[in-house]
Amino acid sequence: MTTLIKLEILRSLRNKKFMFFSVIYPPALYLIIAGGADRKPIPGTGLDMGLYYMVSMAAFGAMTAVLLGNSERIAKEREQGWVRQLRLTALPGRGYVAAKIAAAATVSLPSILLVMIAAAAVKGVRLEAWQWLAIAVGTWLGSFVFAALGVAIGYLASGDAVRPVSMLCFFGLAFLGGLWMPMTLLPQWVQNISEWLPTHAYAALGTAVEAGGAPHVKDMAILLGYLVLFVGGAAWLYRKDTRKA
């Protein structure tokens, strides 16, 4: 399984388009959105635009790497017969799913760090050392949830349908979860839905730390619940695909 993880990481690093949209694009987008904003607190959050969008764009970049990258790559591998070849090896199904999740989450780390570096160097964001570390680790660990969702979508959709399906899930979750704008600026019914979405809980890990506290137990429980759901769904879809092969 370790060999497969290394192979997946190398394949991702060699994909220039993937590296641009998952690593370079998020910090650039952060500077566009938050670069000219003032330092006035966002209503209901206590955070300014630089702080809020540092977390949300780091989450956005990690999701790009693990969700979109995983889903499209797996769907193509199924069509090309690569997954069928792997089934002939000693690698168990759970090993393949775990390798995909681990490799995708590893590649997401540079995007998270670059957004944070841009926030500190350009926007002048200043936090305690423990806050920087907690935000980086929390955002990285939270990306495993969406890596698992990417694996599930890769087995659910065909090669032709995987991109629109994954993009719909990606942008829908990003918007409703508050990654594009603070939830306090959206209608109450959207806030009510957002409260139970993984993207809202994902971003809340970092914003809680920025505010000087610890991540809320509710947000961590929501993410853990979605992780179990997505991993279980990915494993079931993998077994279903195996029976069809």
MIDOSE-1310 file (N, C-alpha, C; in nm, 2 decimals, decimal comma, always signed):
residues 245
mttl	+0,08/-0,12/+0,00/+0,00/+0,00/+0,00/+0,09/+0,13/+0,00; +0,20/+0,12/+0,07/+0,29/+0,23/+0,07/+0,34/+0,27/-0,07; +0,37/+0,17/-0,15/+0,42/+0,19/-0,28/+0,31/+0,26/-0,37; +0,19/+0,22/-0,35/+0,07/+0,28/-0,42/+0,06/+0,43/-0,38
ikle	+0,07/+0,45/-0,25/+0,06/+0,59/-0,21/+0,17/+0,68/-0,27; +0,29/+0,63/-0,27/+0,40/+0,71/-0,34/+0,37/+0,73/-0,48; +0,32/+0,62/-0,55/+0,29/+0,64/-0,69/+0,19/+0,74/-0,72; +0,08/+0,74/-0,63/-0,03/+0,84/-0,65/+0,02/+0,98/-0,63
ilrs	+0,11/+1,00/-0,53/+0,16/+1,13/-0,50/+0,25/+1,18/-0,62; +0,33/+1,09/-0,67/+0,42/+1,13/-0,79/+0,33/+1,17/-0,91; +0,23/+1,09/-0,93/+0,14/+1,12/-1,05/+0,07/+1,25/-1,03; +0,03/+1,29/-0,91/-0,03/+1,42/-0,89/+0,07/+1,53/-0,91
lrnk	+0,19/+1,51/-0,86/+0,29/+1,62/-0,87/+0,33/+1,64/-1,02; +0,32/+1,54/-1,10/+0,35/+1,56/-1,24/+0,24/+1,62/-1,33; +0,12/+1,63/-1,27/+0,00/+1,68/-1,34/+0,00/+1,83/-1,32; +0,05/+1,91/-1,42/+0,06/+2,05/-1,41/-0,07/+2,12/-1,39
kfmf	-0,17/+2,08/-1,46/-0,31/+2,14/-1,44/-0,36/+2,12/-1,30; -0,34/+2,00/-1,25/-0,39/+1,97/-1,11/-0,31/+2,05/-1,01; -0,18/+2,06/-1,03/-0,10/+2,14/-0,93/-0,14/+2,28/-0,93; -0,17/+2,34/-1,05/-0,21/+2,48/-1,06/-0,34/+2,51/-0,98
fsvi	-0,44/+2,43/-1,01/-0,57/+2,46/-0,95/-0,58/+2,41/-0,80; -0,50/+2,32/-0,76/-0,51/+2,27/-0,62/-0,40/+2,34/-0,53; -0,29/+2,39/-0,59/-0,18/+2,44/-0,51/-0,16/+2,59/-0,53; -0,16/+2,64/-0,65/-0,13/+2,78/-0,68/-0,25/+2,86/-0,68
yppa	-0,36/+2,81/-0,73/-0,49/+2,89/-0,75/-0,55/+2,94/-0,61; -0,55/+2,85/-0,51/-0,61/+2,90/-0,38/-0,54/+3,02/-0,32; -0,41/+3,02/-0,31/-0,35/+3,14/-0,25/-0,37/+3,26/-0,34; -0,37/+3,24/-0,47/-0,39/+3,36/-0,56/-0,54/+3,41/-0,54
lyli	-0,63/+3,32/-0,53/-0,77/+3,36/-0,50/-0,78/+3,43/-0,37; -0,71/+3,38/-0,27/-0,72/+3,45/-0,14/-0,67/+3,59/-0,15; -0,56/+3,62/-0,22/-0,51/+3,75/-0,23/-0,61/+3,84/-0,31; -0,68/+3,78/-0,41/-0,78/+3,86/-0,48/-0,90/+3,90/-0,40
iagg	-0,95/+3,80/-0,32/-1,07/+3,82/-0,24/-1,04/+3,91/-0,11; -0,93/+3,87/-0,04/-0,90/+3,94/+0,08/-0,79/+4,05/+0,07; -0,72/+4,05/-0,04/-0,61/+4,14/-0,05/-0,64/+4,29/-0,03; -0,76/+4,33/-0,09/-0,79/+4,47/-0,08/-0,89/+4,50/+0,03
adrk	-0,93/+4,40/+0,11/-1,03/+4,42/+0,21/-0,98/+4,49/+0,33; -1,07/+4,56/+0,40/-1,02/+4,63/+0,53/-1,02/+4,53/+0,64; -0,98/+4,58/+0,76/-0,96/+4,49/+0,87/-1,08/+4,50/+0,97; -1,19/+4,55/+0,92/-1,31/+4,56/+1,01/-1,36/+4,42/+1,03
pipg	-1,41/+4,39/+1,16/-1,46/+4,26/+1,19/-1,59/+4,23/+1,11; -1,60/+4,10/+1,07/-1,72/+4,05/+1,00/-1,83/+4,03/+1,10; -1,94/+4,08/+1,08/-2,05/+4,07/+1,18/-2,08/+3,92/+1,22; -2,08/+3,90/+1,35/-2,12/+3,77/+1,40/-2,00/+3,67/+1,41
tgld	-1,88/+3,71/+1,36/-1,76/+3,62/+1,37/-1,65/+3,68/+1,46; -1,63/+3,81/+1,46/-1,52/+3,86/+1,53/-1,39/+3,86/+1,46; -1,40/+3,81/+1,33/-1,28/+3,80/+1,25/-1,28/+3,90/+1,13; -1,17/+3,94/+1,09/-1,17/+4,03/+0,97/-1,16/+3,94/+0,84
mgly	-1,16/+4,01/+0,73/-1,16/+3,93/+0,60/-1,03/+3,85/+0,58; -0,92/+3,91/+0,62/-0,80/+3,84/+0,60/-0,79/+3,71/+0,68; -0,84/+3,71/+0,81/-0,84/+3,59/+0,89/-0,94/+3,49/+0,84; -1,07/+3,54/+0,81/-1,17/+3,45/+0,77/-1,14/+3,38/+0,64
ymvs	-1,09/+3,45/+0,54/-1,07/+3,39/+0,41/-0,94/+3,31/+0,41; -0,85/+3,33/+0,50/-0,73/+3,25/+0,51/-0,77/+3,10/+0,54; -0,86/+3,08/+0,63/-0,91/+2,95/+0,66/-1,00/+2,89/+0,55; -1,09/+2,98/+0,50/-1,18/+2,93/+0,39/-1,11/+2,89/+0,26
maaf	-1,01/+2,97/+0,22/-0,94/+2,94/+0,10/-0,84/+2,82/+0,12; -0,79/+2,81/+0,24/-0,71/+2,69/+0,27/-0,79/+2,56/+0,26; -0,91/+2,57/+0,31/-1,01/+2,46/+0,30/-1,05/+2,44/+0,15; -1,07/+2,55/+0,08/-1,11/+2,54/-0,06/-1,00/+2,47/-0,14
gamt	-0,87/+2,51/-0,12/-0,76/+2,44/-0,19/-0,75/+2,30/-0,16; -0,76/+2,26/-0,03/-0,75/+2,12/+0,01/-0,86/+2,04/-0,05; -0,99/+2,10/-0,06/-1,10/+2,02/-0,12/-1,08/+2,00/-0,27; -1,02/+2,11/-0,33/-0,99/+2,09/-0,48/-0,90/+1,97/-0,50
avll	-0,79/+1,96/-0,42/-0,70/+1,85/-0,44/-0,76/+1,72/-0,41; -0,83/+1,71/-0,30/-0,87/+1,57/-0,26/-1,00/+1,53/-0,32; -1,09/+1,62/-0,34/-1,23/+1,58/-0,39/-1,23/+1,57/-0,55; -1,19/+1,68/-0,61/-1,19/+1,68/-0,76/-1,09/+1,59/-0,81
gnse	-0,97/+1,60/-0,76/-0,86/+1,52/-0,81/-0,88/+1,37/-0,79; -0,93/+1,33/-0,68/-0,96/+1,19/-0,65/-1,07/+1,13/-0,74; -1,18/+1,20/-0,75/-1,30/+1,15/-0,82/-1,27/+1,13/-0,97; -1,21/+1,23/-1,03/-1,18/+1,22/-1,18/-1,07/+1,12/-1,21
riak	-0,97/+1,11/-1,12/-0,87/+1,01/-1,15/-0,92/+0,87/-1,13; -1,00/+0,84/-1,03/-1,05/+0,71/-1,01/-1,15/+0,67/-1,13; -1,23/+0,76/-1,17/-1,32/+0,73/-1,28/-1,25/+0,69/-1,41; -1,14/+0,77/-1,43/-1,06/+0,74/-1,55/-0,99/+0,60/-1,54
ereq	-0,94/+0,57/-1,42/-0,87/+0,45/-1,40/-0,96/+0,33/-1,41; -1,09/+0,35/-1,37/-1,19/+0,24/-1,39/-1,21/+0,21/-1,54; -1,22/+0,32/-1,62/-1,24/+0,30/-1,76/-1,12/+0,24/-1,83; -1,00/+0,28/-1,79/-0,88/+0,23/-1,85/-0,84/+0,09/-1,81
gwvr	-0,91/+0,04/-1,71/-0,87/-0,10/-1,66/-0,77/-0,11/-1,56; -0,72/+0,01/-1,51/-0,61/+0,01/-1,41/-0,66/-0,05/-1,28; -0,78/-0,02/-1,24/-0,83/-0,08/-1,11/-0,85/-0,23/-1,12; -0,89/-0,27/-1,24/-0,91/-0,42/-1,26/-0,77/-0,49/-1,24
qlrl	-0,67/-0,43/-1,29/-0,53/-0,48/-1,28/-0,49/-0,49/-1,13; -0,52/-0,39/-1,06/-0,48/-0,38/-0,92/-0,55/-0,49/-0,84; -0,67/-0,53/-0,88/-0,75/-0,64/-0,81/-0,68/-0,77/-0,83; -0,59/-0,79/-0,93/-0,52/-0,91/-0,95/-0,40/-0,92/-0,86
talp	-0,36/-0,81/-0,79/-0,25/-0,81/-0,70/-0,30/-0,85/-0,56; -0,20/-0,85/-0,46/-0,24/-0,89/-0,33/-0,30/-0,77/-0,25; -0,31/-0,65/-0,31/-0,36/-0,53/-0,24/-0,51/-0,55/-0,22; -0,55/-0,55/-0,09/-0,70/-0,56/-0,06/-0,77/-0,43/-0,10
grgy	-0,90/-0,45/-0,11/-0,99/-0,33/-0,15/-0,97/-0,22/-0,05; -0,97/-0,24/+0,08/-0,96/-0,14/+0,18/-0,82/-0,07/+0,17; -0,72/-0,14/+0,12/-0,59/-0,08/+0,10/-0,59/+0,02/-0,01; -0,66/-0,02/-0,12/-0,67/+0,07/-0,24/-0,75/+0,20/-0,20
vaak	-0,86/+0,19/-0,13/-0,93/+0,31/-0,08/-0,85/+0,39/+0,01; -0,78/+0,33/+0,11/-0,70/+0,40/+0,20/-0,58/+0,47/+0,13; -0,52/+0,41/+0,03/-0,41/+0,47/-0,04/-0,46/+0,59/-0,12; -0,57/+0,58/-0,18/-0,63/+0,70/-0,25/-0,65/+0,82/-0,16
iaaa	-0,71/+0,79/-0,04/-0,74/+0,90/+0,06/-0,61/+0,96/+0,11; -0,51/+0,87/+0,15/-0,39/+0,92/+0,21/-0,31/+1,00/+0,11; -0,30/+0,95/-0,02/-0,22/+1,02/-0,12/-0,28/+1,16/-0,15; -0,41/+1,16/-0,16/-0,48/+1,29/-0,20/-0,46/+1,39/-0,08
atvs	-0,47/+1,34/+0,04/-0,46/+1,43/+0,16/-0,31/+1,48/+0,17; -0,22/+1,40/+0,13/-0,08/+1,45/+0,14/-0,05/+1,56/+0,04; -0,11/+1,55/-0,08/-0,09/+1,65/-0,18/-0,16/+1,78/-0,15; -0,26/+1,77/-0,06/-0,33/+1,89/-0,03/-0,26/+1,98/+0,07
lpsi	-0,16/+1,93/+0,13/-0,08/+2,01/+0,24/-0,01/+2,13/+0,18; +0,05/+2,13/+0,06/+0,12/+2,25/+0,01/+0,02/+2,36/-0,01; -0,10/+2,33/-0,06/-0,20/+2,44/-0,08/-0,24/+2,51/+0,05; -0,26/+2,43/+0,16/-0,29/+2,49/+0,29/-0,18/+2,58/+0,33
llvm	-0,06/+2,53/+0,32/+0,06/+2,61/+0,37/+0,08/+2,74/+0,29; +0,06/+2,73/+0,16/+0,08/+2,85/+0,07/-0,03/+2,96/+0,10; -0,15/+2,92/+0,13/-0,25/+3,02/+0,17/-0,21/+3,08/+0,30; -0,16/+3,01/+0,39/-0,12/+3,07/+0,52/+0,00/+3,16/+0,51
iaaa	+0,09/+3,12/+0,42/+0,21/+3,20/+0,40/+0,17/+3,33/+0,33; +0,08/+3,33/+0,23/+0,03/+3,45/+0,17/-0,04/+3,54/+0,27; -0,12/+3,48/+0,36/-0,19/+3,56/+0,46/-0,10/+3,63/+0,55; +0,01/+3,57/+0,59/+0,11/+3,63/+0,68/+0,20/+3,73/+0,60
avkg	+0,24/+3,70/+0,48/+0,34/+3,78/+0,41/+0,27/+3,90/+0,35; +0,15/+3,88/+0,29/+0,09/+3,99/+0,21/-0,02/+4,06/+0,29; -0,10/+3,99/+0,36/-0,22/+4,05/+0,43/-0,18/+4,09/+0,57; -0,07/+4,05/+0,62/-0,03/+4,09/+0,75/-0,10/+4,02/+0,87
vrle	-0,15/+3,89/+0,84/-0,21/+3,82/+0,95/-0,11/+3,77/+1,05; -0,14/+3,80/+1,18/-0,05/+3,76/+1,28/-0,13/+3,68/+1,39; -0,07/+3,56/+1,42/-0,13/+3,47/+1,51/-0,02/+3,41/+1,60; -0,06/+3,35/+1,71/+0,04/+3,28/+1,79/+0,09/+3,15/+1,72
awqw	+0,21/+3,11/+1,76/+0,26/+2,99/+1,69/+0,17/+2,87/+1,70; +0,11/+2,85/+1,82/+0,02/+2,74/+1,84/-0,10/+2,75/+1,75; -0,15/+2,87/+1,72/-0,26/+2,89/+1,63/-0,23/+2,85/+1,49; -0,11/+2,90/+1,44/-0,07/+2,86/+1,30/-0,06/+2,71/+1,29
laia	+0,00/+2,64/+1,39/+0,01/+2,50/+1,38/-0,12/+2,43/+1,39; -0,21/+2,47/+1,48/-0,34/+2,41/+1,50/-0,42/+2,42/+1,37; -0,42/+2,54/+1,30/-0,50/+2,56/+1,18/-0,45/+2,47/+1,07; -0,31/+2,47/+1,05/-0,26/+2,38/+0,95/-0,29/+2,24/+0,97
vgtw	-0,27/+2,19/+1,09/-0,30/+2,04/+1,12/-0,45/+2,01/+1,11; -0,53/+2,10/+1,16/-0,68/+2,08/+1,16/-0,73/+2,08/+1,02; -0,68/+2,18/+0,94/-0,73/+2,18/+0,80/-0,68/+2,06/+0,72; -0,56/+2,02/+0,74/-0,51/+1,90/+0,67/-0,59/+1,77/+0,71
lgsf	-0,61/+1,75/+0,84/-0,68/+1,63/+0,89/-0,82/+1,63/+0,84; -0,89/+1,75/+0,84/-1,02/+1,76/+0,79/-1,04/+1,73/+0,64; -0,93/+1,74/+0,57/-0,94/+1,71/+0,42/-0,96/+1,57/+0,39; -0,93/+1,48/+0,49/-0,95/+1,34/+0,47/-1,10/+1,31/+0,45
vfaa	-1,19/+1,39/+0,51/-1,33/+1,37/+0,49/-1,37/+1,38/+0,34; -1,31/+1,48/+0,27/-1,35/+1,51/+0,13/-1,27/+1,42/+0,04; -1,15/+1,37/+0,08/-1,08/+1,27/+0,01/-1,17/+1,15/-0,01; -1,23/+1,11/+0,10/-1,32/+0,99/+0,10/-1,44/+1,01/+0,01
lgva	-1,49/+1,13/+0,01/-1,60/+1,17/-0,07/-1,56/+1,16/-0,22; -1,44/+1,20/-0,25/-1,39/+1,19/-0,39/-1,38/+1,05/-0,43; -1,33/+0,96/-0,35/-1,32/+0,82/-0,38/-1,46/+0,76/-0,41; -1,56/+0,80/-0,33/-1,70/+0,75/-0,35/-1,75/+0,80/-0,48
igyl	-1,73/+0,93/-0,51/-1,78/+0,98/-0,64/-1,71/+0,91/-0,76; -1,59/+0,89/-0,74/-1,51/+0,82/-0,85/-1,57/+0,68/-0,89; -1,62/+0,61/-0,79/-1,69/+0,48/-0,81/-1,83/+0,49/-0,85; -1,89/+0,61/-0,81/-2,04/+0,62/-0,84/-2,06/+0,67/-0,98
asgd	-1,98/+0,76/-1,03/-2,00/+0,82/-1,16/-1,91/+0,76/-1,27; -1,96/+0,76/-1,39/-1,88/+0,72/-1,51/-1,78/+0,82/-1,54; -1,69/+0,79/-1,64/-1,58/+0,88/-1,68/-1,64/+1,01/-1,74; -1,75/+1,00/-1,81/-1,81/+1,12/-1,87/-1,89/+1,20/-1,77
avrp	-1,95/+1,14/-1,67/-2,03/+1,21/-1,58/-1,96/+1,26/-1,45; -1,84/+1,21/-1,43/-1,77/+1,23/-1,30/-1,74/+1,38/-1,28; -1,70/+1,45/-1,39/-1,67/+1,59/-1,37/-1,79/+1,68/-1,33; -1,90/+1,67/-1,40/-2,01/+1,75/-1,35/-2,07/+1,71/-1,22
vsml	-2,06/+1,58/-1,19/-2,11/+1,54/-1,05/-2,02/+1,59/-0,94; -1,89/+1,58/-0,96/-1,79/+1,62/-0,86/-1,79/+1,77/-0,85; -1,81/+1,85/-0,96/-1,81/+1,99/-0,95/-1,94/+2,04/-0,88; -2,05/+1,97/-0,91/-2,17/+2,01/-0,84/-2,16/+1,99/-0,69
cffg	-2,11/+1,88/-0,65/-2,09/+1,86/-0,51/-1,99/+1,96/-0,45; -1,88/+1,98/-0,52/-1,77/+2,07/-0,47/-1,82/+2,21/-0,45; -1,88/+2,27/-0,56/-1,92/+2,41/-0,54/-2,05/+2,43/-0,46; -2,13/+2,33/-0,46/-2,25/+2,33/-0,37/-2,21/+2,33/-0,22
lafl	-2,12/+2,24/-0,19/-2,07/+2,23/-0,05/-1,99/+2,35/-0,01; -1,91/+2,41/-0,11/-1,83/+2,53/-0,08/-1,92/+2,65/-0,05; -2,02/+2,67/-0,13/-2,11/+2,78/-0,11/-2,19/+2,77/+0,01; -2,26/+2,66/+0,02/-2,35/+2,64/+0,14/-2,27/+2,63/+0,27
gglw	-2,15/+2,59/+0,26/-2,07/+2,57/+0,38/-2,00/+2,70/+0,43; -2,01/+2,81/+0,35/-1,96/+2,94/+0,39/-1,81/+2,96/+0,35; -1,76/+2,89/+0,25/-1,62/+2,91/+0,21/-1,61/+3,03/+0,12; -1,72/+3,07/+0,05/-1,71/+3,18/-0,04/-1,75/+3,31/+0,02
mpmt	-1,83/+3,31/+0,12/-1,87/+3,43/+0,20/-1,91/+3,39/+0,34; -1,89/+3,48/+0,44/-1,94/+3,45/+0,57/-2,08/+3,41/+0,58; -2,12/+3,31/+0,66/-2,25/+3,26/+0,67/-2,35/+3,37/+0,72; -2,29/+3,46/+0,80/-2,38/+3,56/+0,86/-2,43/+3,66/+0,76
llpq	-2,38/+3,66/+0,64/-2,42/+3,75/+0,53/-2,53/+3,68/+0,45; -2,56/+3,55/+0,47/-2,65/+3,48/+0,39/-2,79/+3,46/+0,46; -2,89/+3,43/+0,39/-3,03/+3,42/+0,46/-3,02/+3,31/+0,57; -3,12/+3,32/+0,66/-3,12/+3,23/+0,77/-3,14/+3,09/+0,73
wvqn	-3,22/+3,06/+0,63/-3,25/+2,93/+0,59/-3,12/+2,86/+0,54; -3,03/+2,94/+0,47/-2,91/+2,88/+0,43/-2,82/+2,85/+0,55; -2,82/+2,94/+0,65/-2,74/+2,92/+0,77/-2,79/+2,79/+0,84; -2,92/+2,77/+0,84/-2,97/+2,65/+0,90/-2,92/+2,52/+0,84
isew	-2,92/+2,52/+0,70/-2,86/+2,41/+0,63/-2,71/+2,39/+0,65; -2,64/+2,50/+0,64/-2,50/+2,50/+0,65/-2,45/+2,44/+0,78; -2,52/+2,46/+0,89/-2,48/+2,42/+1,02/-2,45/+2,27/+1,03; -2,51/+2,19/+0,93/-2,50/+2,05/+0,94/-2,41/+1,99/+0,82
lpth	-2,35/+2,08/+0,75/-2,27/+2,04/+0,63/-2,13/+2,02/+0,67; -2,05/+1,93/+0,61/-1,91/+1,91/+0,64/-1,82/+2,03/+0,61; -1,86/+2,11/+0,51/-1,77/+2,22/+0,48/-1,78/+2,33/+0,59; -1,90/+2,35/+0,64/-1,91/+2,45/+0,75/-1,83/+2,40/+0,87
ayaa	-1,84/+2,28/+0,91/-1,77/+2,23/+1,02/-1,62/+2,23/+1,00; -1,58/+2,20/+0,87/-1,44/+2,20/+0,83/-1,38/+2,34/+0,85; -1,44/+2,45/+0,80/-1,39/+2,58/+0,81/-1,40/+2,63/+0,96; -1,50/+2,58/+1,03/-1,51/+2,62/+1,17/-1,40/+2,57/+1,26
lgta	-1,33/+2,47/+1,22/-1,21/+2,42/+1,29/-1,11/+2,53/+1,30; -1,08/+2,60/+1,19/-0,98/+2,70/+1,18/-1,03/+2,83/+1,24; -1,15/+2,87/+1,21/-1,20/+3,00/+1,26/-1,21/+3,00/+1,42; -1,24/+2,88/+1,47/-1,24/+2,87/+1,62/-1,10/+2,90/+1,68
veag	-1,00/+2,84/+1,61/-0,86/+2,86/+1,66/-0,82/+3,01/+1,64; -0,86/+3,07/+1,53/-0,83/+3,21/+1,50/-0,89/+3,30/+1,61; -1,00/+3,26/+1,66/-1,07/+3,34/+1,76/-1,01/+3,32/+1,90; -0,91/+3,23/+1,91/-0,84/+3,21/+2,04/-0,89/+3,09/+2,12
gaph	-0,98/+3,01/+2,06/-1,03/+2,89/+2,13/-1,00/+2,76/+2,07; -1,06/+2,66/+2,11/-1,04/+2,53/+2,05/-1,16/+2,49/+1,96; -1,14/+2,40/+1,86/-1,25/+2,36/+1,77/-1,37/+2,31/+1,86; -1,49/+2,34/+1,81/-1,60/+2,29/+1,89/-1,62/+2,14/+1,87
vkdm	-1,67/+2,08/+1,98/-1,69/+1,93/+1,97/-1,80/+1,90/+1,87; -1,90/+1,98/+1,85/-2,00/+1,95/+1,75/-1,94/+1,95/+1,61; -1,86/+2,04/+1,58/-1,80/+2,04/+1,44/-1,71/+1,92/+1,42; -1,63/+1,88/+1,52/-1,55/+1,76/+1,51/-1,63/+1,64/+1,49
aill	-1,75/+1,63/+1,57/-1,83/+1,52/+1,56/-1,90/+1,51/+1,42; -1,94/+1,62/+1,37/-2,00/+1,62/+1,23/-1,90/+1,57/+1,13; -1,78/+1,62/+1,14/-1,67/+1,58/+1,04/-1,65/+1,43/+1,05; -1,64/+1,38/+1,18/-1,62/+1,24/+1,20/-1,73/+1,15/+1,14
gylv	-1,85/+1,20/+1,16/-1,97/+1,13/+1,11/-1,97/+1,12/+0,96; -1,93/+1,24/+0,89/-1,93/+1,23/+0,75/-1,81/+1,15/+0,70; -1,70/+1,15/+0,77/-1,59/+1,06/+0,73/-1,63/+0,91/+0,73; -1,70/+0,87/+0,84/-1,74/+0,73/+0,85/-1,84/+0,70/+0,73
lfvg	-1,93/+0,80/+0,70/-2,03/+0,78/+0,60/-1,96/+0,77/+0,46; -1,87/+0,86/+0,43/-1,80/+0,86/+0,30/-1,71/+0,74/+0,28; -1,64/+0,71/+0,39/-1,55/+0,59/+0,38/-1,63/+0,46/+0,36; -1,74/+0,45/+0,43/-1,83/+0,34/+0,42/-1,89/+0,33/+0,28
gaaw	-1,93/+0,45/+0,22/-1,99/+0,45/+0,09/-1,89/+0,42/-0,02; -1,76/+0,47/+0,00/-1,66/+0,43/-0,09/-1,62/+0,29/-0,09; -1,62/+0,22/+0,02/-1,59/+0,08/+0,03/-1,70/+0,00/-0,03; -1,83/+0,04/-0,01/-1,94/-0,03/-0,06/-1,94/-0,02/-0,21
lyrk	-1,91/+0,10/-0,27/-1,91/+0,12/-0,41/-1,79/+0,04/-0,47; -1,68/+0,03/-0,40/-1,57/-0,04/-0,45/-1,60/-0,19/-0,47; -1,67/-0,25/-0,36/-1,71/-0,39/-0,37/-1,81/-0,41/-0,48; -1,90/-0,32/-0,49/-2,00/-0,33/-0,60/-1,94/-0,33/-0,73
dtrk	-1,84/-0,24/-0,75/-1,77/-0,23/-0,88/-1,69/-0,36/-0,91; -1,64/-0,42/-0,80/-1,56/-0,55/-0,81/-1,65/-0,66/-0,86; -1,77/-0,67/-0,81/-1,87/-0,77/-0,85/-1,91/-0,75/-1,00; -1,91/-0,63/-1,04/-1,95/-0,60/-1,18/-1,84/-0,64/-1,28
a	-1,71/-0,63/-1,23/-1,60/-0,65/-1,32/-1,58/-0,80/-1,36
